[in-house]
């Protein structure tokens, strides 16, 4: 996997749709107060899928690191804090579709697609 190459190819949500072949979805049938959350959630899945280039986390392998963006939220800001990886401990963090194979990809996703991630986290 050429991490640098995929990061050059996926700079916008439109790039992610093109790389994955996923359709743009009309969320107008979702209640208005939930619409932005579900659209951002879908976009985060598409972005992650595009950046992961076919990587599927093996949830039966606790030794395989699974990276996800980590954010700091406060009344004053929303910023990328780090990328964290999960092991075999139980914690609520990111859905299985939002994990990446490397810290570099998780951090790139968080920084490049901050507005999408913000919409997922803040609904």
CORWOUR-V330759 format. One record per helix or strand of 3 or more residues. SS is the DSSP state (a for helix, b for strand). FROM is the first residue (numbers start at 1). TO is the last residue. If there is no record, write none. Layout:
SS/FROM/TO  SS/FROM/TO
//
This chain:
a/3/9  a/13/20  a/32/52  b/66/73  b/78/86  a/96/98  a/103/112  a/114/122
//
